[in-house]
Amino acid sequence: MARFIAFLRAINVGGHTVKMDRLRGLFEDAGLANVETFIASGNVIFDSAARNHDSLEQRIEQHLASALGYDVATFLRAPAQLGAALDATPFAGELPAGTALSVGFLKRPPTRAVERMLLDCRTDTDDLSIVGRELWWLRHGRVSDSPITGKLLERILGGPVTVRNVTTVRKLAAKYA
C-alpha cells in the first residue's frame, strides 16, 4: 500500500458543501484505506495499492462526480513527490512581509508554449514559475488586487488547477513524509 495526498479542486464552492466526515466516507467507499482529511479545504490523505496514479486519480474523480453530482478535479501526489516539489521551489527562503506563496497543482507539466503564456502573466506584484507539475505563485500585496485568477490560469493551462497556500503544503509534507 502506498500513501497519497489528494488535492481536490472546488469541493466546497458554488453552493456545494461536503463535510469532511462525508468526504472521508466517499474515499473509503472508493476502496481507499486509512483515509484522513487535513483542513476542511479538500486535502485527503489515504493509502492505496493502485500502481497507476493516473487511473487512480480518474477513479476518484468518477466516484466523487457520481456521489456528489458535480465534477471534482483531483490531483494526487505521493508524500515524497510533495517533499521534492517543496525542495524545488523557485521562491526559497524567508518571504518578505506582505507576500503570500501558493502552490498550484497541475495534472501534468505544461508545454513550453503554455509555460511561456503563464509567465507572460507576471506583473510587478505577481511572480509565477513552473517546476514540473507545480505552479508557484508569489503574490506581493492583497490577492484581491491581483489580475491573476484561477479562471485565468485554467484558461491558459487548458485544464484544471487547484491552489494551496505553501504553509498548508509544508504542513502536509511534514506530517506525511
Secondary structure, 3 states (H helix, E strand, C coil): CEEEEEEECCCCCCCCCCCHHHHHHHHHHCCCEEEEECCCCCEEEEEECCCCHHHHHHHHHHHHHHHHCCCCCEEEECHHHHHHHHHCCCCCCCCCCCEEEEEEECCCCCCHHHHHHHHCCCCCCEEEEEECCEEEEEEECCHHHCCCCHHHHHHHHCCCCEEEEHHHHHHHHHHHC
